[in-house]
Amino acid sequence: MSTSRKEEMLKIENVSFSYGQSGTEIIDNISFSAHFGEFVSLVGPSGCGKSTLLRIIAGLIAQTGGRILYMGKDINGPTRGISFVFQDFALLPWLTNLENVEIGLSGTEMGEEDRGKKATTLLESFGLGGFEDSYPNVLSGGMKQRVGMARAIASDPRVLLMDEPFSALDELTASALRADVIEMLRNKSISVSCVIMVTHNVEEAVEASDKIIILSDKPTHIKVVENVRLGRPRNKRSSDFLDIVDRVYADLAK
C-alpha cells in the first residue's frame, strides 16, 4: 500500500455517543485519523460500539459530542465520497444484481444507459459477469458480498467503510475478498484510497491493516493503536505476523 502520501482523509475528533433517555454512554471521547492509502481496522469486545462508531463516521448516526471531518470538512450526514459495506449484504431481493449495483449510482448525473454500462463493468470486475440479470437469491454468500462491494464503489468513493464484511463467509472466500479490497488501495483506476473496517477477527485485522485501533468495552475508548509494518502479501505463519496477533490479543485482554 502506498505510504508516499500522508493526506488525511478522515479525522475523528473527541467523538462521544450516548443512547436513550437515560443518556447511557456508548462511546467516550474517541480520536484518530485515517490517511491516504491506509487500511484501518477497529477491533474490540462484542457489543462495545464498533458498528455504532462506524455508522457515526458514515453520517448515518449523529454523535452526541465531537466531530468527524472528511477531507477537512465536517460530516453532518451521509457524504458523497464515503461509502458503506454492510455485514448482511443489504441487497434488495426484488431487484436484479445489476439493478442493485445501479442503486450506488442514484443521485449522480449519469444517464440510464451509462449507469447500466458502469454497473455491468463493476460486476464483471468482481467476477460476476453473466449474473447481471439474475437475482440475489441465486448467489452464494461470497457472490452477494461482491455485489455489495460493487454497489459501494459504484459512486467512486474515496473512503470505504466496512462493517464485518467477511464474518458470514467461509475463510477461503473471505480471504479472496480481503485481497480484492487491499488491491483497491493500490489500483489507481479505482477511486477508493482509504478503508476503515470493523472486525472481531484479530488475524483478519493483522492481515489487512496498516493500523489497528483497539477499543475497550463500553463506554468505548481507544486502548491501544497498533501499527502493522509488514510487507504484502503477508505470511500468516511468519513469526512477525504471529507476534502482532499475540500483541493485539494481549491488548484486548488488558
C-alpha positions as CSV (number, residue, x, y, z in Angstrom):
1,M,0.0,0.0,0.0
2,S,1.4,3.4,-0.9
3,T,2.8,5.3,2.0
4,S,4.3,8.1,-0.1
5,R,1.3,10.4,0.6
6,K,0.1,11.3,4.1
7,E,-3.1,13.1,3.1
8,E,-5.6,12.9,6.0
9,M,-8.8,11.5,4.6
10,L,-10.8,11.3,7.8
11,K,-10.4,12.8,11.2
12,I,-12.4,11.5,14.2
13,E,-12.1,14.2,16.9
14,N,-13.3,13.6,20.5
15,V,-16.3,11.7,19.4
16,S,-18.8,10.6,22.0
17,F,-22.2,8.9,21.8
18,S,-24.9,8.4,24.4
19,Y,-28.1,6.4,23.8
20,G,-31.7,6.7,25.1
21,Q,-33.4,8.9,27.5
22,S,-31.1,7.8,30.3
23,G,-28.1,9.0,28.3
24,T,-26.3,5.7,28.6
25,E,-22.8,6.4,27.3
26,I,-21.7,4.1,24.5
27,I,-18.6,5.9,23.0
28,D,-16.3,8.0,25.1
29,N,-14.1,10.7,23.5
30,I,-12.6,8.8,20.6
31,S,-10.0,10.4,18.4
32,F,-8.0,9.0,15.4
33,S,-7.1,9.8,11.8
34,A,-7.2,7.7,8.6
35,H,-4.8,8.7,5.8
36,F,-4.5,8.2,2.1
37,G,-3.5,4.6,1.3
38,E,-4.4,3.3,4.8
39,F,-6.4,0.3,5.8
40,V,-7.6,0.8,9.4
41,S,-9.3,-1.8,11.5
42,L,-11.5,-1.3,14.5
43,V,-11.2,-4.2,17.0
44,G,-12.9,-4.6,20.3
45,P,-15.2,-6.7,22.5
46,S,-18.6,-7.8,21.1
47,G,-21.1,-5.1,21.7
48,C,-18.6,-2.4,22.6
49,G,-19.9,0.1,19.9
50,K,-17.6,-0.6,16.9
51,S,-20.5,-0.6,14.4
52,T,-22.1,2.4,16.1
53,L,-18.8,4.3,15.7
54,L,-18.6,3.2,12.0
55,R,-22.1,4.5,11.4
56,I,-21.3,7.8,13.0
57,I,-18.3,8.1,10.7
58,A,-20.6,7.4,7.7
59,G,-23.0,10.1,8.9
60,L,-25.8,7.6,9.4
61,I,-25.9,8.3,13.2
62,A,-25.3,11.7,14.8
63,Q,-22.7,11.8,17.5
64,T,-23.6,13.5,20.8
65,G,-20.1,15.1,21.1
66,G,-17.1,15.8,19.0
67,R,-16.8,16.0,15.2
68,I,-15.9,13.9,12.1
69,L,-14.1,15.6,9.3
70,Y,-13.8,14.3,5.7
71,M,-11.1,16.0,3.7
72,G,-11.1,18.8,6.3
73,K,-14.9,19.4,6.2
74,D,-17.4,18.4,8.9
75,I,-19.6,15.4,8.3
76,N,-23.2,16.1,9.3
77,G,-24.9,13.3,7.4
78,P,-24.2,10.9,4.5
79,T,-21.4,12.3,2.5
80,R,-20.5,11.8,-1.2
81,G,-17.0,10.3,-1.2
82,I,-17.7,7.9,1.7
83,S,-19.4,4.5,1.0
84,F,-20.5,1.7,3.3
85,V,-20.4,-2.1,3.0
86,F,-22.9,-3.9,5.4
87,Q,-22.3,-7.2,7.1
88,D,-25.6,-8.7,5.9
89,F,-25.1,-7.7,2.2
90,A,-28.2,-5.5,2.3
91,L,-29.2,-6.4,-1.3
92,L,-32.8,-5.8,-2.4
93,P,-34.2,-9.2,-3.4
94,W,-36.7,-7.9,-5.8
95,L,-34.0,-6.2,-7.9
96,T,-31.6,-7.9,-10.2
97,N,-27.9,-7.8,-9.3
98,L,-27.3,-5.2,-12.0
99,E,-30.1,-3.0,-10.5
100,N,-28.7,-3.5,-7.0
101,V,-25.4,-2.1,-8.2
102,E,-27.1,0.8,-10.0
103,I,-28.5,1.9,-6.7
104,G,-25.0,3.1,-5.9
105,L,-25.2,5.5,-8.8
106,S,-28.5,7.0,-7.8
107,G,-28.3,10.7,-7.3
108,T,-25.5,11.0,-9.9
109,E,-25.9,12.8,-13.2
110,M,-25.3,9.7,-15.2
111,G,-27.9,8.7,-17.7
112,E,-29.7,5.3,-17.5
113,E,-27.5,3.7,-20.3
114,D,-24.3,4.9,-18.7
115,R,-25.4,3.6,-15.3
116,G,-26.1,0.2,-16.8
117,K,-22.7,0.1,-18.5
118,K,-20.8,1.1,-15.4
119,A,-22.7,-1.4,-13.2
120,T,-22.0,-4.1,-15.7
121,T,-18.3,-3.3,-15.8
122,L,-18.2,-3.4,-12.0
123,L,-19.9,-6.8,-11.8
124,E,-17.5,-8.2,-14.4
125,S,-14.5,-6.8,-12.4
126,F,-15.8,-8.7,-9.3
127,G,-16.1,-11.9,-11.3
128,L,-19.9,-11.7,-11.7
129,G,-20.2,-11.3,-15.5
130,G,-23.2,-13.3,-16.7
131,F,-25.1,-12.7,-13.4
132,E,-26.4,-9.2,-14.2
133,D,-30.0,-10.2,-14.8
134,S,-30.1,-12.8,-12.0
135,Y,-31.5,-12.0,-8.6
136,P,-29.5,-12.1,-5.3
137,N,-31.3,-15.3,-4.2
138,V,-29.3,-17.4,-6.7
139,L,-25.9,-16.2,-5.4
140,S,-23.7,-17.6,-2.8
141,G,-22.8,-15.5,0.2
142,G,-19.5,-14.5,-1.3
143,M,-21.1,-13.5,-4.6
144,K,-23.7,-11.4,-2.7
145,Q,-21.0,-9.6,-0.9
146,R,-19.2,-9.0,-4.2
147,V,-22.4,-7.3,-5.5
148,G,-22.4,-5.3,-2.3
149,M,-18.8,-4.2,-2.9
150,A,-19.6,-3.3,-6.5
151,R,-22.5,-1.2,-5.3
152,A,-20.4,0.5,-2.7
153,I,-17.7,1.6,-5.1
154,A,-20.0,2.5,-8.0
155,S,-20.2,6.2,-7.0
156,D,-16.4,6.4,-6.9
157,P,-16.0,7.0,-3.2
158,R,-12.6,7.8,-1.7
159,V,-13.3,6.2,1.6
160,L,-14.8,2.7,2.1
161,L,-16.3,1.8,5.4
162,M,-16.9,-1.9,6.0
163,D,-18.9,-3.4,9.0
164,E,-17.6,-7.0,9.5
165,P,-18.0,-7.6,5.7
166,F,-16.5,-11.1,5.8
167,S,-17.9,-12.6,9.0
168,A,-20.6,-14.6,7.3
169,L,-18.3,-16.1,4.7
170,D,-16.1,-19.2,4.7
171,E,-12.4,-18.4,5.2
172,L,-11.4,-19.2,1.6
173,T,-14.0,-16.8,0.2
174,A,-13.2,-14.2,2.9
175,S,-9.5,-14.3,2.1
176,A,-10.1,-13.7,-1.6
177,L,-12.4,-10.8,-0.9
178,R,-9.9,-9.2,1.6
179,A,-7.3,-9.4,-1.2
180,D,-9.7,-7.6,-3.5
181,V,-10.2,-4.8,-1.1
182,I,-6.5,-4.4,-0.3
183,E,-5.8,-4.3,-4.1
184,M,-8.3,-1.4,-4.4
185,L,-5.9,0.8,-2.5
186,R,-3.2,0.0,-5.0
187,N,-5.3,0.2,-8.1
188,K,-5.2,3.8,-9.5
189,S,-8.2,3.1,-11.7
190,I,-10.4,2.7,-8.6
191,S,-11.2,5.7,-6.5
192,V,-11.0,4.1,-3.1
193,S,-7.9,5.3,-1.3
194,C,-8.8,4.6,2.4
195,V,-10.6,1.8,4.1
196,I,-11.9,1.5,7.7
197,M,-13.2,-1.9,8.7
198,V,-14.9,-3.2,11.8
199,T,-13.9,-6.8,12.6
200,H,-13.9,-9.2,15.5
201,N,-11.3,-11.4,13.8
202,V,-7.8,-10.4,15.0
203,E,-5.9,-12.4,12.3
204,E,-8.1,-10.7,9.7
205,A,-7.2,-7.3,11.1
206,V,-3.5,-8.1,11.1
207,E,-3.6,-9.5,7.6
208,A,-5.4,-6.5,6.1
209,S,-4.4,-3.4,8.2
210,D,-1.8,-0.8,8.3
211,K,-3.3,0.4,11.7
212,I,-5.4,-1.5,14.2
213,I,-7.4,0.6,16.7
214,I,-8.2,-1.5,19.8
215,L,-11.3,-0.4,21.6
216,S,-12.4,-1.1,25.2
217,D,-15.7,-2.3,26.5
218,K,-18.5,0.3,27.0
219,P,-18.2,3.1,27.4
220,T,-15.8,2.6,24.5
221,H,-12.5,4.4,24.3
222,I,-9.2,3.7,22.5
223,K,-7.0,1.4,24.5
224,V,-4.1,1.0,22.0
225,V,-3.2,1.8,18.4
226,E,-1.1,-1.0,16.8
227,N,0.7,0.0,13.6
228,V,1.3,-3.0,11.4
229,R,4.6,-2.6,9.4
230,L,4.6,-5.8,7.5
231,G,5.1,-6.2,3.7
232,R,2.4,-7.5,1.4
233,P,1.3,-10.1,0.7
234,R,1.6,-11.2,4.4
235,N,2.7,-14.6,5.5
236,K,0.2,-15.5,8.3
237,R,2.6,-18.2,9.5
238,S,5.6,-15.9,9.9
239,S,6.9,-15.1,13.4
240,D,6.4,-11.3,12.8
241,F,2.8,-11.8,11.9
242,L,2.1,-14.1,14.8
243,D,3.9,-11.7,17.2
244,I,1.5,-8.9,16.2
245,V,-1.5,-11.2,16.5
246,D,-0.4,-12.1,20.1
247,R,0.1,-8.4,20.9
248,V,-3.3,-7.5,19.8
249,Y,-4.9,-10.3,21.8
250,A,-2.9,-9.1,24.8
251,D,-4.1,-5.6,24.3
252,L,-7.7,-6.8,24.1
253,A,-7.3,-8.7,27.3
254,K,-5.9,-5.7,29.3
